[in-house]
């Protein structure tokens, strides 16, 4: 299972497994909107990208932010879930 390492100053959430970076997601926040810009998985393991998008969604919910999924992977994942669609702008 992955753990997240969130660095808000750079707008990056890392997926970690045993202290090894498995991938990351980047975002920008402006006017109460989180724009997810990129989702990068460094390994072939399934689930890294989904883990990262879900971590970003949880952070946005905690901060009462709407989400603009500029990243095509994040957008596709969010469009498959009614709850996540409600967070989109």
Contact map, one row per residue, 1 for C-alpha under 8 A:
11100000000000001000000000000000000000000000000000000000000000000000000000000000000000000
11110000000000111000000000000000000000000000000100100000000000000000000000000000000000000
11111000000000111000000000000000000000000000000000000000000000000000000000000000000000000
01111100000011110000000000000000000000000000000000010010000000000000000000000000000000000
00111110000011110000000000000000000000000000000000000000000000000000000000000000000000000
00011111001111000000000000000000000000000000000000000000000000000000000000000000000000000
00001111111110000000000000000000000000000000000000000000000000000000000000000000000000000
00000111111110000000000000000000000000000000000000000000000000000000000000000000000000000
00000011111100000000000000000000000000000000000000000000000000000000000000000000000000000
00000011111100000000000000000000000000000000000000000000000000000000000000000000000000000
00000111111110000000000001110000000000000000000000000000000000000000000000000000000000000
00000111111111000000000111100000000000000000000000000000000000000000000000000000000000000
00011111001111100000000111000000000000000000000000010011000000000000000000000000000000000
00011100000111110000111110000000000000000000000000010000000000000000000000000000000000000
01111000000011111000111100000000000000000000000100110000000000000000000000000000000000000
01111000000001111111111000000000000000000000000000000000000000000000000000000000000000000
11100000000000111111110000000000000000000000000000000000000000000000000000000000000000000
00000000000000011111000000000000000000000000000000000000000000000000000000000000000000000
00000000000000011111100000000000000000000000000000000000000000000000000000000000000000000
00000000000000011111110000000000000000000000000000000000000000000000000000000000000000000
00000000000001111011111100000000000000000100000000000000000000000000000000000000000000000
00000000000001111001111100000000000000001110000100000000000000000000000000000000000000000
00000000000001110000111110000000000000111110000110010000000000000000000000000000000000000
00000000000111100000111111000000000000111000000000010000000000000000000000000000000000000
00000000000111000000001111100000000111110000000000011001000000000000000000000000000000000
00000000001110000000000111110000000111100000000000000000000000000000000000000000000000000
00000000001100000000000011111000011111000000000000000000000000000000000000000000000000000
00000000001000000000000001111100011110000000000000000000000000000000000000000000000000000
00000000000000000000000000111111111000000000000000000000000000000000000000000000000000000
00000000000000000000000000011111110000000000000000000000000000000000000000000000000000000
00000000000000000000000000001111100000000000000000000000000000000000000000000000000000000
00000000000000000000000000001111110000000000000000000000000000011100000000000000000000000
00000000000000000000000000001111111000000000000000000000000000001111000000000000000000000
00000000000000000000000000111101111100000000000000000000000100001111000000000000000000000
00000000000000000000000000111000111110000000000000000000000000000011110000000000000000000
00000000000000000000000011110000011111100000000000000000000000000011111001000000000000000
00000000000000000000000011110000001111100000000000000000000000000000111000000000000000000
00000000000000000000000011100000000111110000000000000000000000000000011000000000000000000
00000000000000000000001111000000000111111000000010011000000000000000001011000000000000000
00000000000000000000001110000000000001111100000010000000000000000000000000000000000000000
00000000000000000000011100000000000000111111000110000000000000000000000000000000000000000
00000000000000000000111000000000000000011111000000000000000000000000000000000000000000000
00000000000000000000011000000000000000001111100000000000000000000000000000000000000000000
00000000000000000000000000000000000000001111110000000000000000000000000000000000000000000
00000000000000000000000000000000000000000011111100000000000000000000000000000000000000000
00000000000000000000000000000000000000000001111110000000000000000000000000000000000000000
00000000000000000000000000000000000000000000111111100000000000000000000000000000000000000
01000000000000100000011000000000000000001000111111110000000000000000000000000000000000000
00000000000000000000001000000000000000111000011111111000000000000000000010000000000000000
00000000000000000000000000000000000000000000001111111100000000000000000000001000000000000
01000000000000100000000000000000000000000000001111111110000000000000000000000000000000000
00010000000011100000001110000000000000100000000111111111000000000000000000000000000000000
00000000000000000000000010000000000000100000000011111111100000000000000001001000000000000
00000000000000000000000000000000000000000000000001111111110000000000000000000000000000000
00010000000010000000000000000000000000000000000000111111111000000000000000000000000000000
00000000000010000000000010000000000000000000000000011111111100000000000000000000000000000
00000000000000000000000000000000000000000000000000001111111110000010000000000000000100000
00000000000000000000000000000000000000000000000000000111111111000000000000000000000000000
00000000000000000000000000000000000000000000000000000011111111100000000000000000000000000
00000000000000000000000000000000010000000000000000000001111111111110000000000000000000000
00000000000000000000000000000000000000000000000000000000111111111100000000000000000000000
00000000000000000000000000000000000000000000000000000000011111111000000000000000000000000
00000000000000000000000000000000000000000000000000000000001111111000000000000000000000000
00000000000000000000000000000001000000000000000000000000000111111100000000000000000000000
00000000000000000000000000000001110000000000000000000000000111111110000000000000000000100
00000000000000000000000000000001110000000000000000000000000110011111000000000000000000111
00000000000000000000000000000000111100000000000000000000100100001111100000000000000000111
00000000000000000000000000000000111100000000000000000000000000000111110000000000000000011
00000000000000000000000000000000001110000000000000000000000000000011111101100000000000010
00000000000000000000000000000000001111000000000000000000000000000001111101100000000000000
00000000000000000000000000000000000111100000000000000000000000000000111111100000000000000
00000000000000000000000000000000000000000000000000000000000000000000111111110000000000000
00000000000000000000000000000000000000100000000010000000000000000000001111111000000000000
00000000000000000000000000000000000100100000000000001000000000000000111111111100000000000
00000000000000000000000000000000000000000000000000000000000000000000111111111110000000000
00000000000000000000000000000000000000000000000000000000000000000000000111111111000000000
00000000000000000000000000000000000000000000000001001000000000000000000011111111100000000
00000000000000000000000000000000000000000000000000000000000000000000000001111111110110000
00000000000000000000000000000000000000000000000000000000000000000000000000111111110110000
00000000000000000000000000000000000000000000000000000000000000000000000000011111110010000
00000000000000000000000000000000000000000000000000000000000000000000000000001111111110000
00000000000000000000000000000000000000000000000000000000000000000000000000000111111111000
00000000000000000000000000000000000000000000000000000000000000000000000000000000111111100
00000000000000000000000000000000000000000000000000000000100000000000000000000110111111110
00000000000000000000000000000000000000000000000000000000000000000000000000000111111111110
00000000000000000000000000000000000000000000000000000000000000000000000000000000011111110
00000000000000000000000000000000000000000000000000000000000000001110000000000000001111111
00000000000000000000000000000000000000000000000000000000000000000111100000000000000111111
00000000000000000000000000000000000000000000000000000000000000000111000000000000000000111
